[in-house]
């Protein structure tokens, strides 16, 4: 045996076989086939060839986001590459998404969210609500949901809120009361808290422009069609239906899926103990709280004085960096933000270009003709319901919004629906439709994966809650939107 062989036995062994560490081959080839088939099909009458080819790349990218041959960011990079490589778009246009201010708003919000976790302010807020409301199981569920609600405006990752802040406390309380899926005691308290926490984060995600990563994408797509959605306008429209959903949904789950343990004084005691361990509010927490309040003020009133939501987020992040609450290392290590930047830029670029090339207006016109002479209100309701329940086919809010939001909004506008109303209804539903399955949004697999809730119960409760939310948001919400002048 040669010296080289003796020195590198593992290398010699590796050459005898082949080990693939790349993309998942079946999803990869399926994605490529979808794009190729659409590419070679002649475009419909009224659609330019370049628009059709971009549509083929867009559909293949969405397909890749759903079936995940590679991580989301990698799929987006390849999709962007294909738009330039095939000559469908110039390279400057293919990369234009990275300069979009809406994209940077959500990226900046991810950075700011890191401050809540790093300083411990998010956990402190949660324990304060548990101490205040945690003497009974229903009250405890409201305490966890209120935590999510307070954090939602500044934490655009509902997975980070539900999985990183709420779930550890939920699990700790369940453990205190001997509720463990491994020994068949899930229904004592853990199953109820898991289901209410999940449905709560679905609702809070719909209440703020910055509460879920795909919300700014919906706002950007609406803006491309001439419909402006501001941070304050979104929050105002969602205020009443959101508050009602947060009040009613946990109570209904409590009635149809009750916990065995109704009184939870030990939860409040645990919260007091945790708060005592944390001690008094630190300087970093005070600065984080001040920056958060400053952000809310600028997001609500900034448009009146010429400060955009993105500039406001830049100011908030600057304050945290100057004060040392966050460091540049914290920013560099925030992988979720940089990943979001990549896939968000790709999707915004493709969706905006499809609109500019005339594909979205063409599609909207065709579907509008199919709707016929139906009045805008029943037509909008039908469109919204189809959009809502088609989420059974999606494993991502972002993929669903990317694939269908602009097209459905275009149809709504074509039938004469009030523009801002239609844009907001579809945007709200872009969160609320996540209530139904254990895979439809980021927090779902996190909370379902804990094992407290059986799959059949998850789906049955999810379907019921979807109906309740639709009734609340289109019913009470519709009256509220009438009062504030959206229609």
C-alpha positions as a Markdown table, in Angstrom:
| # | Residue | x | y | z |
|---|---|---|---|---|
| 1 | Unk | 0.0 | 0.0 | 0.0 |
| 2 | Unk | 1.3 | 3.4 | -0.9 |
| 3 | Unk | 2.2 | 6.1 | 1.6 |
| 4 | Unk | -0.7 | 8.3 | 0.3 |
| 5 | Unk | -3.2 | 5.5 | 0.7 |
| 6 | Unk | -2.0 | 4.8 | 4.3 |
| 7 | Unk | -2.2 | 8.5 | 5.1 |
| 8 | Unk | -5.8 | 9.0 | 3.8 |
| 9 | Unk | -7.8 | 5.7 | 4.4 |
| 10 | Unk | -11.1 | 7.6 | 4.7 |
| 11 | Unk | -10.5 | 9.4 | 1.4 |
| 12 | Unk | -9.7 | 6.1 | -0.3 |
| 13 | Unk | -13.0 | 4.6 | 1.2 |
| 14 | Unk | -15.0 | 7.6 | -0.1 |
| 15 | Unk | -13.8 | 7.1 | -3.6 |
| 16 | Unk | -15.4 | 3.6 | -3.7 |
| 17 | Unk | -18.9 | 4.9 | -3.4 |
| 18 | Unk | -21.0 | 7.9 | -4.1 |
| 19 | Unk | -22.8 | 9.9 | -1.5 |
| 20 | Unk | -25.2 | 12.7 | -2.6 |
| 21 | Unk | -25.5 | 15.6 | -0.2 |
| 22 | Unk | -27.2 | 18.0 | -2.6 |
| 23 | Unk | -30.9 | 18.6 | -3.4 |
| 24 | Unk | -33.6 | 16.1 | -2.9 |
| 25 | Unk | -33.7 | 14.6 | -6.3 |
| 26 | Unk | -37.4 | 13.7 | -6.7 |
| 27 | Unk | -38.7 | 17.2 | -5.7 |
| 28 | Unk | -35.9 | 18.8 | -7.7 |
| 29 | Unk | -36.7 | 17.0 | -11.0 |
| 30 | Unk | -40.5 | 17.5 | -10.3 |
| 31 | Unk | -39.9 | 21.2 | -10.0 |
| 32 | Unk | -37.8 | 21.3 | -13.1 |
| 33 | Unk | -40.4 | 19.4 | -15.1 |
| 34 | Unk | -43.2 | 21.7 | -14.0 |
| 35 | Unk | -41.2 | 24.7 | -15.1 |
| 36 | Unk | -40.1 | 23.1 | -18.4 |
| 37 | Unk | -43.6 | 22.0 | -19.4 |
| 38 | Unk | -45.0 | 25.4 | -18.8 |
| 39 | Unk | -42.1 | 27.0 | -20.7 |
| 40 | Unk | -42.7 | 25.0 | -23.9 |
| 41 | Unk | -46.5 | 25.4 | -23.9 |
| 42 | Unk | -47.4 | 28.3 | -26.2 |
| 43 | Unk | -48.7 | 31.3 | -24.2 |
| 44 | Unk | -52.5 | 32.0 | -24.2 |
| 45 | Unk | -53.8 | 34.6 | -26.5 |
| 46 | Unk | -53.1 | 38.1 | -25.0 |
| 47 | Unk | -50.0 | 37.0 | -23.1 |
| 48 | Unk | -46.6 | 37.9 | -24.4 |
| 49 | Unk | -44.0 | 35.1 | -24.7 |
| 50 | Unk | -41.6 | 36.8 | -22.2 |
| 51 | Unk | -44.4 | 37.1 | -19.6 |
| 52 | Unk | -45.3 | 33.4 | -20.1 |
| 53 | Unk | -41.7 | 32.3 | -19.6 |
| 54 | Unk | -41.5 | 34.4 | -16.5 |
| 55 | Unk | -44.7 | 32.8 | -15.3 |
| 56 | Unk | -43.1 | 29.3 | -15.9 |
| 57 | Unk | -40.1 | 30.2 | -13.8 |
| 58 | Unk | -42.4 | 31.7 | -11.1 |
| 59 | Unk | -44.6 | 28.6 | -10.9 |
| 60 | Unk | -41.5 | 26.4 | -10.7 |
| 61 | Unk | -40.1 | 28.5 | -7.9 |
| 62 | Unk | -43.4 | 28.3 | -6.0 |
| 63 | Unk | -43.5 | 24.6 | -6.6 |
| 64 | Unk | -39.9 | 24.4 | -5.2 |
| 65 | Unk | -40.9 | 26.4 | -2.1 |
| 66 | Unk | -43.7 | 24.0 | -1.4 |
| 67 | Unk | -41.9 | 20.7 | -2.0 |
| 68 | Unk | -38.4 | 21.9 | -0.8 |
| 69 | Unk | -35.8 | 20.2 | -2.9 |
| 70 | Unk | -33.5 | 22.8 | -1.2 |
| 71 | Unk | -34.0 | 25.3 | 1.5 |
| 72 | Unk | -36.2 | 28.2 | 0.6 |
| 73 | Unk | -33.4 | 30.7 | 0.1 |
| 74 | Unk | -31.6 | 28.3 | -2.2 |
| 75 | Unk | -34.7 | 27.7 | -4.3 |
| 76 | Unk | -35.2 | 31.5 | -4.6 |
| 77 | Unk | -31.6 | 32.1 | -5.7 |
| 78 | Unk | -32.0 | 29.5 | -8.4 |
| 79 | Unk | -35.3 | 31.0 | -9.6 |
| 80 | Unk | -33.7 | 34.4 | -9.7 |
| 81 | Unk | -30.7 | 33.0 | -11.7 |
| 82 | Unk | -33.0 | 31.4 | -14.2 |
| 83 | Unk | -34.8 | 34.7 | -14.9 |
| 84 | Unk | -31.4 | 36.3 | -15.9 |
| 85 | Unk | -29.8 | 33.2 | -17.5 |
| 86 | Unk | -32.7 | 32.7 | -19.9 |
| 87 | Unk | -32.9 | 36.3 | -20.8 |
| 88 | Unk | -36.4 | 36.7 | -19.5 |
| 89 | Unk | -35.2 | 39.7 | -17.4 |
| 90 | Unk | -32.1 | 41.8 | -17.5 |
| 91 | Unk | -29.8 | 41.0 | -14.5 |
| 92 | Unk | -30.5 | 44.5 | -13.0 |
| 93 | Unk | -34.2 | 43.7 | -13.0 |
| 94 | Unk | -33.6 | 40.2 | -11.7 |
| 95 | Unk | -31.8 | 41.6 | -8.7 |
| 96 | Unk | -34.2 | 44.6 | -8.2 |
| 97 | Unk | -36.0 | 42.9 | -5.3 |
| 98 | Unk | -33.0 | 43.5 | -3.1 |
| 99 | Unk | -33.5 | 47.2 | -3.2 |
| 100 | Unk | -37.1 | 47.1 | -2.3 |
| 101 | Unk | -38.0 | 49.1 | 0.9 |
| 102 | Unk | -40.8 | 46.7 | 1.9 |
| 103 | Unk | -38.4 | 43.8 | 1.9 |
| 104 | Unk | -36.0 | 45.7 | 4.1 |
| 105 | Unk | -38.8 | 46.6 | 6.5 |
| 106 | Unk | -39.3 | 42.9 | 7.3 |
| 107 | Unk | -35.6 | 42.2 | 7.5 |
| 108 | Unk | -35.1 | 45.1 | 9.9 |
| 109 | Unk | -38.0 | 43.9 | 12.0 |
| 110 | Unk | -36.3 | 40.5 | 12.4 |
| 111 | Unk | -33.2 | 42.3 | 13.7 |
| 112 | Unk | -35.3 | 44.3 | 16.2 |
| 113 | Unk | -37.1 | 41.1 | 17.3 |
| 114 | Unk | -33.7 | 39.7 | 18.4 |
| 115 | Unk | -33.5 | 42.5 | 21.0 |
| 116 | Unk | -36.7 | 41.1 | 22.7 |
| 117 | Unk | -35.1 | 37.6 | 23.0 |
| 118 | Unk | -31.6 | 38.8 | 23.9 |
| 119 | Unk | -32.6 | 41.1 | 26.6 |
| 120 | Unk | -35.2 | 38.7 | 28.1 |
| 121 | Unk | -37.9 | 41.4 | 27.7 |
| 122 | Unk | -40.1 | 39.0 | 25.7 |
| 123 | Unk | -40.0 | 36.3 | 28.5 |
| 124 | Unk | -40.6 | 38.9 | 31.2 |
| 125 | Unk | -43.7 | 40.1 | 29.4 |
| 126 | Unk | -45.0 | 36.5 | 29.1 |
| 127 | Unk | -44.4 | 35.8 | 32.8 |
| 128 | Unk | -46.1 | 39.1 | 33.8 |
| 129 | Unk | -49.3 | 38.0 | 31.9 |
| 130 | Unk | -49.1 | 34.5 | 33.3 |
| 131 | Unk | -48.8 | 36.0 | 36.8 |
| 132 | Unk | -51.8 | 38.3 | 36.2 |
| 133 | Unk | -54.1 | 35.8 | 34.4 |
| 134 | Unk | -52.8 | 32.4 | 35.1 |
| 135 | Unk | -54.9 | 31.3 | 38.1 |
| 136 | Unk | -57.3 | 29.5 | 35.8 |
| 137 | Unk | -56.6 | 27.6 | 32.7 |
| 138 | Unk | -58.7 | 29.8 | 30.4 |
| 139 | Unk | -57.0 | 32.9 | 31.8 |
| 140 | Unk | -53.6 | 31.3 | 31.4 |
| 141 | Unk | -54.4 | 30.8 | 27.7 |
| 142 | Unk | -55.4 | 34.4 | 27.4 |
| 143 | Unk | -52.1 | 35.4 | 29.1 |
| 144 | Unk | -50.0 | 33.5 | 26.5 |
| 145 | Unk | -52.0 | 35.0 | 23.7 |
| 146 | Unk | -51.6 | 38.5 | 25.1 |
| 147 | Unk | -47.9 | 37.9 | 25.1 |
| 148 | Unk | -48.0 | 37.1 | 21.5 |
| 149 | Unk | -50.2 | 40.1 | 20.8 |
| 150 | Unk | -47.8 | 42.5 | 22.5 |
| 151 | Unk | -44.8 | 41.1 | 20.6 |
| 152 | Unk | -46.5 | 40.7 | 17.3 |
| 153 | Unk | -45.9 | 44.3 | 15.9 |
| 154 | Unk | -42.1 | 44.0 | 16.3 |
| 155 | Unk | -41.5 | 40.2 | 15.7 |
| 156 | Unk | -42.4 | 39.3 | 12.1 |
| 157 | Unk | -41.7 | 35.7 | 12.7 |
| 158 | Unk | -44.7 | 34.0 | 14.2 |
| 159 | Unk | -42.6 | 30.9 | 14.5 |
| 160 | Unk | -40.2 | 32.9 | 16.8 |
| 161 | Unk | -43.1 | 34.3 | 18.9 |
| 162 | Unk | -45.0 | 31.0 | 19.3 |
| 163 | Unk | -42.0 | 28.7 | 19.3 |
| 164 | Unk | -39.3 | 30.8 | 20.9 |
| 165 | Unk | -41.3 | 32.8 | 23.6 |
| 166 | Unk | -44.7 | 31.2 | 24.2 |
| 167 | Unk | -44.0 | 27.5 | 23.8 |
| 168 | Unk | -41.3 | 27.2 | 26.4 |
| 169 | Unk | -43.6 | 28.7 | 29.0 |
| 170 | Unk | -46.5 | 26.6 | 27.8 |
| 171 | Unk | -44.4 | 23.5 | 28.2 |
| 172 | Unk | -43.2 | 24.5 | 31.6 |
| 173 | Unk | -46.7 | 25.0 | 32.9 |
| 174 | Unk | -47.8 | 21.7 | 31.4 |
| 175 | Unk | -44.9 | 20.0 | 33.2 |
| 176 | Unk | -45.9 | 21.6 | 36.5 |
| 177 | Unk | -49.4 | 20.0 | 36.1 |
| 178 | Unk | -48.1 | 16.6 | 35.0 |
| 179 | Unk | -49.3 | 16.9 | 31.4 |
| 180 | Unk | -47.0 | 15.0 | 29.1 |
| 181 | Unk | -47.8 | 13.5 | 25.7 |
| 182 | Unk | -45.5 | 10.6 | 26.5 |
| 183 | Unk | -47.6 | 9.2 | 29.3 |
| 184 | Unk | -51.1 | 10.0 | 27.9 |
| 185 | Unk | -51.8 | 13.0 | 30.0 |
| 186 | Unk | -51.9 | 15.6 | 27.2 |
| 187 | Unk | -55.5 | 16.5 | 27.9 |
| 188 | Unk | -54.9 | 17.6 | 31.4 |
| 189 | Unk | -53.8 | 21.0 | 30.2 |
| 190 | Unk | -51.0 | 20.8 | 27.5 |
| 191 | Unk | -53.3 | 20.0 | 24.6 |
| 192 | Unk | -55.6 | 22.9 | 25.3 |
| 193 | Unk | -52.8 | 25.4 | 25.8 |
| 194 | Unk | -51.1 | 24.2 | 22.6 |
| 195 | Unk | -54.2 | 24.7 | 20.5 |
| 196 | Unk | -55.1 | 28.1 | 21.9 |
| 197 | Unk | -51.6 | 29.3 | 21.6 |
| 198 | Unk | -51.4 | 28.3 | 18.0 |
| 199 | Unk | -54.8 | 29.8 | 17.0 |
| 200 | Unk | -53.8 | 32.9 | 18.9 |
| 201 | Unk | -50.6 | 33.4 | 16.9 |
| 202 | Unk | -52.6 | 32.9 | 13.7 |
| 203 | Unk | -54.9 | 35.8 | 14.7 |
| 204 | Unk | -52.2 | 38.1 | 15.9 |
| 205 | Unk | -50.3 | 37.6 | 12.7 |
| 206 | Unk | -53.2 | 39.0 | 10.8 |
| 207 | Unk | -53.4 | 42.2 | 13.0 |
| 208 | Unk | -50.2 | 44.0 | 12.1 |
| 209 | Unk | -48.3 | 44.6 | 8.9 |
| 210 | Unk | -45.1 | 43.5 | 10.6 |
| 211 | Unk | -46.5 | 40.5 | 12.4 |
| 212 | Unk | -45.8 | 37.9 | 9.7 |
| 213 | Unk | -43.1 | 37.7 | 7.0 |
| 214 | Unk | -45.5 | 37.5 | 4.1 |
| 215 | Unk | -47.7 | 40.5 | 5.2 |
| 216 | Unk | -45.3 | 43.1 | 3.6 |
| 217 | Unk | -45.3 | 41.0 | 0.5 |
| 218 | Unk | -49.1 | 41.3 | 0.2 |
| 219 | Unk | -48.8 | 45.0 | 0.8 |
| 220 | Unk | -46.1 | 45.3 | -1.9 |
| 221 | Unk | -48.2 | 43.3 | -4.4 |
| 222 | Unk | -51.2 | 45.6 | -3.6 |
| 223 | Unk | -49.0 | 48.7 | -4.0 |
| 224 | Unk | -47.9 | 47.4 | -7.5 |
| 225 | Unk | -51.6 | 47.5 | -8.4 |
| 226 | Unk | -52.1 | 51.0 | -7.1 |
| 227 | Unk | -53.5 | 50.1 | -3.7 |
| 228 | Unk | -51.6 | 51.6 | -0.8 |
| 229 | Unk | -51.7 | 49.8 | 2.6 |
| 230 | Unk | -50.0 | 51.6 | 5.5 |
| 231 | Unk | -49.0 | 50.2 | 8.8 |
| 232 | Unk | -51.5 | 52.2 | 10.7 |
| 233 | Unk | -54.3 | 51.5 | 8.2 |
| 234 | Unk | -53.7 | 47.8 | 8.5 |
| 235 | Unk | -53.7 | 47.9 | 12.3 |
| 236 | Unk | -56.8 | 50.0 | 12.5 |
| 237 | Unk | -58.8 | 47.8 | 10.1 |
| 238 | Unk | -57.7 | 44.7 | 12.0 |
| 239 | Unk | -58.4 | 46.1 | 15.5 |
| 240 | Unk | -62.0 | 45.2 | 16.1 |
| 241 | Unk | -62.2 | 41.8 | 14.3 |
| 242 | Unk | -58.8 | 40.8 | 15.7 |
| 243 | Unk | -59.8 | 41.6 | 19.3 |
| 244 | Unk | -63.1 | 39.7 | 18.9 |
| 245 | Unk | -61.3 | 36.7 | 17.5 |
| 246 | Unk | -58.8 | 36.7 | 20.3 |
| 247 | Unk | -61.6 | 36.8 | 22.9 |
| 248 | Unk | -64.0 | 34.3 | 21.3 |
| 249 | Unk | -61.7 | 31.6 | 19.8 |
| 250 | Unk | -60.0 | 30.5 | 23.0 |
| 251 | Unk | -63.3 | 30.4 | 24.8 |
| 252 | Unk | -64.9 | 28.2 | 22.1 |
| 253 | Unk | -61.8 | 25.9 | 22.2 |
| 254 | Unk | -62.2 | 25.7 | 26.0 |
| 255 | Unk | -65.8 | 24.6 | 25.5 |
| 256 | Unk | -65.3 | 22.0 | 22.8 |
| 257 | Unk | -61.8 | 20.8 | 23.8 |
| 258 | Unk | -61.7 | 21.4 | 27.5 |
| 259 | Unk | -58.7 | 20.8 | 29.7 |
| 260 | Unk | -59.1 | 18.4 | 32.6 |
| 261 | Unk | -57.5 | 20.9 | 34.9 |
| 262 | Unk | -59.5 | 24.1 | 35.2 |
| 263 | Unk | -57.7 | 25.9 | 38.1 |
| 264 | Unk | -54.0 | 26.7 | 37.8 |
| 265 | Unk | -52.7 | 28.6 | 40.8 |
| 266 | Unk | -49.3 | 27.0 | 40.5 |
| 267 | Unk | -48.9 | 28.6 | 37.1 |
| 268 | Unk | -49.2 | 32.1 | 38.6 |
| 269 | Unk | -46.8 | 31.0 | 41.4 |
| 270 | Unk | -44.3 | 29.7 | 38.8 |
| 271 | Unk | -44.4 | 33.0 | 37.0 |
| 272 | Unk | -43.8 | 34.9 | 40.2 |
| 273 | Unk | -40.8 | 32.7 | 40.9 |
| 274 | Unk | -39.4 | 33.2 | 37.4 |
| 275 | Unk | -39.8 | 37.0 | 37.6 |
| 276 | Unk | -38.0 | 36.9 | 41.0 |
| 277 | Unk | -35.2 | 35.0 | 39.4 |
| 278 | Unk | -35.0 | 37.6 | 36.6 |
| 279 | Unk | -34.8 | 40.4 | 39.1 |
| 280 | Unk | -35.6 | 44.0 | 38.4 |
| 281 | Unk | -35.9 | 45.3 | 34.8 |
| 282 | Unk | -32.4 | 45.8 | 33.4 |
| 283 | Unk | -31.1 | 48.8 | 31.6 |
| 284 | Unk | -31.1 | 46.9 | 28.3 |
| 285 | Unk | -34.7 | 45.9 | 28.8 |
| 286 | Unk | -35.7 | 49.6 | 29.4 |
| 287 | Unk | -33.9 | 50.6 | 26.2 |
| 288 | Unk | -35.6 | 47.8 | 24.3 |
| 289 | Unk | -39.0 | 48.9 | 25.6 |
| 290 | Unk | -38.3 | 52.5 | 24.8 |
| 291 | Unk | -37.2 | 51.6 | 21.2 |
| 292 | Unk | -40.3 | 49.5 | 20.8 |
| 293 | Unk | -42.6 | 52.3 | 21.9 |
| 294 | Unk | -40.8 | 54.7 | 19.6 |
| 295 | Unk | -41.2 | 52.3 | 16.7 |
| 296 | Unk | -45.0 | 51.9 | 17.3 |
| 297 | Unk | -45.4 | 55.7 | 17.4 |
| 298 | Unk | -43.5 | 56.1 | 14.1 |
| 299 | Unk | -45.3 | 53.2 | 12.5 |
| 300 | Unk | -48.7 | 54.6 | 13.4 |
| 301 | Unk | -48.1 | 58.3 | 12.8 |
| 302 | Unk | -45.0 | 58.4 | 10.6 |
| 303 | Unk | -46.9 | 58.6 | 7.3 |
| 304 | Unk | -48.3 | 62.0 | 8.5 |
| 305 | Unk | -44.8 | 63.5 | 8.8 |
| 306 | Unk | -43.1 | 61.8 | 5.9 |
| 307 | Unk | -41.4 | 58.9 | 7.7 |
| 308 | Unk | -42.0 | 55.5 | 6.0 |
| 309 | Unk | -42.3 | 52.3 | 8.0 |
| 310 | Unk | -38.9 | 51.2 | 6.7 |
| 311 | Unk | -37.2 | 54.4 | 7.8 |
| 312 | Unk | -38.8 | 54.0 | 11.2 |
| 313 | Unk | -37.5 | 50.5 | 11.5 |
| 314 | Unk | -34.0 | 51.7 | 10.6 |
| 315 | Unk | -34.2 | 54.4 | 13.3 |
| 316 | Unk | -35.3 | 51.7 | 15.9 |
| 317 | Unk | -32.4 | 49.4 | 14.9 |
| 318 | Unk | -30.0 | 52.3 | 15.0 |
| 319 | Unk | -31.1 | 53.1 | 18.6 |
| 320 | Unk | -30.5 | 49.5 | 19.7 |
| 321 | Unk | -27.1 | 49.4 | 18.0 |
| 322 | Unk | -25.9 | 52.7 | 19.5 |
| 323 | Unk | -27.1 | 51.7 | 22.9 |
| 324 | Unk | -25.4 | 48.4 | 22.7 |
| 325 | Unk | -28.5 | 46.4 | 23.2 |
| 326 | Unk | -27.7 | 44.7 | 19.9 |
| 327 | Unk | -24.2 | 44.3 | 18.4 |
| 328 | Unk | -23.2 | 43.9 | 14.8 |
| 329 | Unk | -22.4 | 40.3 | 15.6 |
| 330 | Unk | -26.1 | 39.9 | 16.6 |
| 331 | Unk | -27.1 | 41.3 | 13.2 |
| 332 | Unk | -24.7 | 39.1 | 11.2 |
| 333 | Unk | -25.9 | 35.9 | 13.0 |
| 334 | Unk | -29.6 | 36.6 | 12.5 |
| 335 | Unk | -29.9 | 33.9 | 9.8 |
| 336 | Unk | -33.7 | 34.1 | 9.5 |
| 337 | Unk | -33.5 | 37.8 | 8.5 |
| 338 | Unk | -30.9 | 37.2 | 5.8 |
| 339 | Unk | -32.7 | 34.1 | 4.5 |
| 340 | Unk | -35.9 | 36.2 | 4.3 |
| 341 | Unk | -34.1 | 38.9 | 2.4 |
| 342 | Unk | -33.1 | 36.3 | -0.3 |
| 343 | Unk | -36.4 | 34.6 | -0.9 |
| 344 | Unk | -38.5 | 37.7 | -0.3 |
| 345 | Unk | -36.4 | 39.6 | -2.9 |
| 346 | Unk | -36.9 | 36.8 | -5.5 |
| 347 | Unk | -40.6 | 36.5 | -5.0 |
| 348 | Unk | -41.3 | 40.3 | -5.0 |
| 349 | Unk | -39.2 | 40.6 | -8.2 |
| 350 | Unk | -41.1 | 37.9 | -10.0 |
| 351 | Unk | -44.5 | 39.0 | -8.9 |
| 352 | Unk | -43.9 | 42.7 | -9.7 |
| 353 | Unk | -42.4 | 41.8 | -13.1 |
| 354 | Unk | -45.4 | 39.6 | -13.9 |
| 355 | Unk | -47.7 | 42.6 | -13.2 |
| 356 | Unk | -45.5 | 44.9 | -15.3 |
| 357 | Unk | -45.4 | 42.5 | -18.2 |
| 358 | Unk | -49.2 | 42.3 | -18.2 |
| 359 | Unk | -49.8 | 38.7 | -17.0 |
| 360 | Unk | -51.6 | 39.6 | -13.8 |
| 361 | Unk | -53.9 | 42.1 | -15.5 |
| 362 | Unk | -54.7 | 39.5 | -18.2 |
| 363 | Unk | -55.5 | 36.9 | -15.7 |
| 364 | Unk | -57.7 | 39.2 | -13.7 |
| 365 | Unk | -59.6 | 40.2 | -16.7 |
| 366 | Unk | -60.2 | 36.6 | -17.7 |
| 367 | Unk | -61.5 | 35.6 | -14.3 |
| 368 | Unk | -63.5 | 38.8 | -14.0 |
| 369 | Unk | -65.3 | 37.8 | -17.1 |
| 370 | Unk | -66.1 | 34.4 | -15.6 |
| 371 | Unk | -67.6 | 36.1 | -12.5 |
| 372 | Unk | -69.9 | 37.9 | -14.9 |
| 373 | Unk | -72.4 | 40.5 | -13.6 |
| 374 | Unk | -72.3 | 39.3 | -10.0 |
| 375 | Unk | -72.3 | 42.3 | -7.6 |
| 376 | Unk | -68.9 | 43.1 | -6.1 |
| 377 | Unk | -69.8 | 42.1 | -2.5 |
| 378 | Unk | -70.9 | 38.5 | -3.1 |
| 379 | Unk | -68.2 | 38.1 | -5.7 |
| 380 | Unk | -65.5 | 39.3 | -3.2 |
| 381 | Unk | -66.9 | 36.9 | -0.6 |
| 382 | Unk | -66.7 | 34.0 | -3.0 |
| 383 | Unk | -63.2 | 34.9 | -4.1 |
| 384 | Unk | -62.1 | 35.3 | -0.5 |
| 385 | Unk | -63.4 | 31.9 | 0.5 |
| 386 | Unk | -61.8 | 30.2 | -2.4 |
| 387 | Unk | -58.5 | 31.9 | -1.5 |
| 388 | Unk | -58.9 | 30.9 | 2.1 |
| 389 | Unk | -59.7 | 27.2 | 1.7 |
| 390 | Unk | -57.1 | 26.7 | -1.0 |
| 391 | Unk | -54.6 | 26.9 | 1.8 |
| 392 | Unk | -55.1 | 23.2 | 2.4 |
| 393 | Unk | -52.8 | 22.9 | -0.7 |
| 394 | Unk | -50.0 | 25.0 | 0.8 |
| 395 | Unk | -47.4 | 24.4 | 3.4 |
| 396 | Unk | -46.4 | 28.1 | 3.6 |
| 397 | Unk | -48.2 | 31.4 | 4.0 |
| 398 | Unk | -45.5 | 33.0 | 1.8 |
| 399 | Unk | -45.9 | 30.5 | -1.0 |
| 400 | Unk | -49.7 | 31.0 | -1.0 |
| 401 | Unk | -49.4 | 34.8 | -1.0 |
| 402 | Unk | -46.8 | 34.6 | -3.8 |
| 403 | Unk | -48.9 | 32.3 | -5.9 |
| 404 | Unk | -52.4 | 33.7 | -5.6 |
| 405 | Unk | -52.6 | 37.1 | -3.8 |
| 406 | Unk | -52.0 | 39.4 | -6.7 |
| 407 | Unk | -54.2 | 37.4 | -9.1 |
| 408 | Unk | -57.1 | 37.3 | -6.7 |
| 409 | Unk | -56.7 | 41.0 | -5.8 |
| 410 | Unk | -56.7 | 41.8 | -9.5 |
| 411 | Unk | -60.0 | 39.9 | -10.0 |
| 412 | Unk | -61.5 | 41.7 | -7.0 |
| 413 | Unk | -60.5 | 45.1 | -8.5 |
| 414 | Unk | -61.9 | 44.1 | -11.9 |
| 415 | Unk | -65.3 | 43.3 | -10.5 |
| 416 | Unk | -65.4 | 46.7 | -8.8 |
| 417 | Unk | -64.6 | 45.9 | -5.2 |
| 418 | Unk | -63.3 | 48.8 | -3.1 |
| 419 | Unk | -59.5 | 48.6 | -3.6 |
| 420 | Unk | -58.3 | 48.9 | 0.0 |
| 421 | Unk | -61.0 | 46.7 | 1.4 |
| 422 | Unk | -60.3 | 43.9 | -1.1 |
| 423 | Unk | -56.5 | 44.2 | -0.5 |
| 424 | Unk | -56.9 | 44.0 | 3.3 |
| 425 | Unk | -59.5 | 41.2 | 3.3 |
| 426 | Unk | -57.2 | 39.0 | 1.2 |
| 427 | Unk | -54.2 | 40.1 | 3.4 |
| 428 | Unk | -56.0 | 39.2 | 6.6 |
| 429 | Unk | -57.1 | 35.8 | 5.2 |
| 430 | Unk | -53.4 | 35.3 | 4.2 |
| 431 | Unk | -52.9 | 34.7 | 7.9 |
| 432 | Unk | -56.2 | 33.3 | 9.1 |
| 433 | Unk | -56.2 | 30.4 | 6.6 |
| 434 | Unk | -53.2 | 29.0 | 8.6 |
| 435 | Unk | -55.6 | 27.8 | 11.3 |
| 436 | Unk | -56.6 | 24.6 | 9.6 |
| 437 | Unk | -53.7 | 22.3 | 9.3 |
| 438 | Unk | -50.6 | 21.2 | 11.1 |
| 439 | Unk | -48.3 | 22.2 | 8.2 |
| 440 | Unk | -49.8 | 25.5 | 6.9 |
| 441 | Unk | -47.5 | 28.0 | 8.7 |
| 442 | Unk | -44.2 | 28.0 | 10.6 |
| 443 | Unk | -45.6 | 27.7 | 14.2 |
| 444 | Unk | -47.9 | 24.7 | 13.2 |
| 445 | Unk | -45.2 | 22.0 | 13.0 |
| 446 | Unk | -43.5 | 23.4 | 16.0 |
| 447 | Unk | -46.5 | 23.2 | 18.3 |
| 448 | Unk | -48.0 | 20.1 | 16.7 |
| 449 | Unk | -44.7 | 18.4 | 16.9 |
| 450 | Unk | -44.8 | 18.8 | 20.7 |
| 451 | Unk | -47.2 | 15.8 | 20.6 |
| 452 | Unk | -50.0 | 17.3 | 22.8 |
| 453 | Unk | -52.7 | 17.4 | 20.2 |
| 454 | Unk | -53.9 | 14.4 | 18.0 |
| 455 | Unk | -53.9 | 15.0 | 14.3 |
| 456 | Unk | -57.6 | 14.5 | 13.9 |
| 457 | Unk | -58.3 | 17.0 | 16.8 |
| 458 | Unk | -55.9 | 19.5 | 15.2 |
| 459 | Unk | -57.8 | 19.4 | 11.9 |
| 460 | Unk | -61.3 | 19.3 | 13.3 |
| 461 | Unk | -60.7 | 22.3 | 15.6 |
| 462 | Unk | -58.8 | 24.1 | 12.9 |
| 463 | Unk | -61.7 | 23.8 | 10.5 |
| 464 | Unk | -64.2 | 25.0 | 13.1 |
| 465 | Unk | -62.0 | 28.0 | 14.0 |
| 466 | Unk | -61.6 | 28.9 | 10.3 |
| 467 | Unk | -65.4 | 29.2 | 10.1 |
| 468 | Unk | -65.5 | 31.3 | 13.3 |
| 469 | Unk | -62.8 | 33.6 | 12.1 |
| 470 | Unk | -64.4 | 34.1 | 8.7 |
| 471 | Unk | -67.7 | 35.0 | 10.4 |
| 472 | Unk | -66.1 | 37.4 | 12.8 |
| 473 | Unk | -63.8 | 39.1 | 10.2 |
| 474 | Unk | -66.4 | 39.4 | 7.4 |
| 475 | Unk | -69.3 | 40.0 | 9.8 |
| 476 | Unk | -68.2 | 42.3 | 12.7 |
| 477 | Unk | -65.2 | 43.3 | 10.7 |
| 478 | Unk | -67.3 | 44.3 | 7.7 |
| 479 | Unk | -69.4 | 46.6 | 9.9 |
| 480 | Unk | -66.2 | 48.1 | 11.4 |
| 481 | Unk | -64.7 | 48.6 | 7.9 |
| 482 | Unk | -68.0 | 50.4 | 7.0 |
| 483 | Unk | -67.6 | 52.7 | 10.0 |
| 484 | Unk | -64.0 | 53.6 | 9.1 |
| 485 | Unk | -64.9 | 54.2 | 5.5 |
| 486 | Unk | -63.3 | 51.3 | 3.6 |
| 487 | Unk | -66.5 | 50.7 | 1.7 |
